[in-house]
Amino acid sequence: MTVPAFLHSYARPAAGPEAFITIVAGQGAEVVDDVGNRYVDALASLWYCAVGHGRDEIVDAVVTQMRRLEAFHTFDRFTNAPADAVAETLRRLAPMPDARVFFTCSGSEAVDSALKLARLAHHAAGQPERTLVVSRRPSYHGVTYGGMTVTGLPANQEGFGPLVGDVVQVPYDDLAALDALLEDQGARLAAIIAEPVVGAGGVYPPPEGYLAGLRQRCDRHGGFLVADEVICGFGRLGQWWGVQRHGVVPDLVTFAKGVTSGYQPMGGVLVGAEVRRRLEADPALVLRHGHTYSAHPTACAAAVANLAILERESLAERAEPIGRRLSAGLGALVDGESAVGVRGQGGVWAIALATGMGAVDVREELLVRGVIARPIGTDTVAFCPPLVISDAQIDQCIEATAEALQAVAKAR
Ligand SMILES: Cc1ncc(COP(=O)(O)O)c(C=O)c1O
């Protein structure tokens, strides 16, 4: 069988060209393929297109920047105006005071950067023994070695070992298990990393008070709290940051996706006061970390324009009404036979399928009905639409899901 030159992410390397749908255009919460099929983009592409597709304002900002200066690096002595501007905006919006901003090109790199900054800050403060990183299972933190190692999905690690050392996972909702670990190991704690709502790991909101519990453990044992806001940031949970919904102040925040709504690839880390203090204490310390395209001016120009839209249109306020309509509609499909529950928060939701249903099969039936959602594992289908989705488009997602569930249940 002939396979295409393009080796796709999260796809079977053996898949032939017929397996792929060529997306050619998009507007708002809708995308179109090369044979004219229209789809509601029910996952904001890959959890990122918060402002919707086809925003000329961002396109113009990117083109203007590229005409002036397409790129120049920001290592050592160099900077650029869009990078400084987006850093100022992110500092103002950050969920902790006096943050600085480190830039990457993706969420995985943001996670790696946060873990490296956490360990380095302890090292700089004379505590090189603090290398232990605690993450949760399930969780999703990306695909680089650091991001993959802290990810709590065993299937994503299979065959890629050995993983990064000194990472321990605990169940995502279990503070007692964390306490048992830290009782022994707390003096070596570098950081705890957690998504406010687990996203690509299956859409699991935290139990009430859980994130505040993580903050307490970090304070008690001297580790940093890293909030992985790659999905939850930029309004997804109804406020700028997921941690704000849960009343928690982190030490480090990883971001990506919604910072540009995907118009250019970008990620980064908000670095809070305590981490900064340790890194800035020695004027001779050089941060030997950074990517060629960190703070790429064109990506930063996209971020400036995207953040302006999010603020001007108060799009974070749309997450809750979207989530209410979506969860009520999906909840009405829970019959115990094809679907057994819904879970989520703000504007990110999932429907849990009954045993034997098959999330990929449901996704296929949704595609036929003009809706793109994302299967997770075998029993979960996730929805995380652009924050500009209309009520009619949400209803279309729900009707399509009802029909898709019926079709898959019938074929079972
Ligand atoms: C919470 C979280 N962290 C990290 C990542 C990795 O981001 P990227 O795919 O941009 O490397 C993702 C991607 O979905 C994510 O959801």
The ligand as an SDF file (V2000), in Angstrom:
LIG
                    3D

 16 16  0  0  0  0  0  0  0  0999 V2000
   -2.2590   20.4810   29.0650 C   0  0  0  0  0  0  0  0  0  0  0  0
   -1.3380   20.3010   27.9010 C   0  0  0  0  0  0  0  0  0  0  0  0
   -0.0150   20.4540   28.0790 N   0  0  0  0  0  0  0  0  0  0  0  0
    0.8420   20.3230   27.0620 C   0  0  0  0  0  0  0  0  0  0  0  0
    0.4070   20.0150   25.7860 C   0  0  0  0  0  0  0  0  0  0  0  0
    1.3990   19.8560   24.6660 C   0  0  0  0  0  0  0  0  0  0  0  0
    1.2490   20.9270   23.7820 O   0  0  0  0  0  0  0  0  0  0  0  0
    1.8460   20.7830   22.2750 P   0  0  0  0  0  0  0  0  0  0  0  0
    1.0170   19.7630   21.5830 O   0  0  0  0  0  0  0  0  0  0  0  0
    1.6770   22.1760   21.7330 O   0  0  0  0  0  0  0  0  0  0  0  0
    3.2630   20.4030   22.4030 O   0  0  0  0  0  0  0  0  0  0  0  0
   -0.9550   19.8550   25.5540 C   0  0  0  0  0  0  0  0  0  0  0  0
   -1.4600   19.5310   24.2080 C   0  0  0  0  0  0  0  0  0  0  0  0
   -2.6060   19.2020   24.0200 O   0  0  0  0  0  0  0  0  0  0  0  0
   -1.8570   19.9840   26.6420 C   0  0  0  0  0  0  0  0  0  0  0  0
   -3.1640   19.8140   26.4690 O   0  0  0  0  0  0  0  0  0  0  0  0
  1  2  1  0
  2  3  1  0
  2 15  2  0
  3  4  2  0
  4  5  1  0
  5  6  1  0
  5 12  2  0
  6  7  1  0
  7  8  1  0
  8  9  2  0
  8 10  1  0
  8 11  1  0
 12 13  1  0
 12 15  1  0
 13 14  2  0
 15 16  1  0
M  END
$$$$
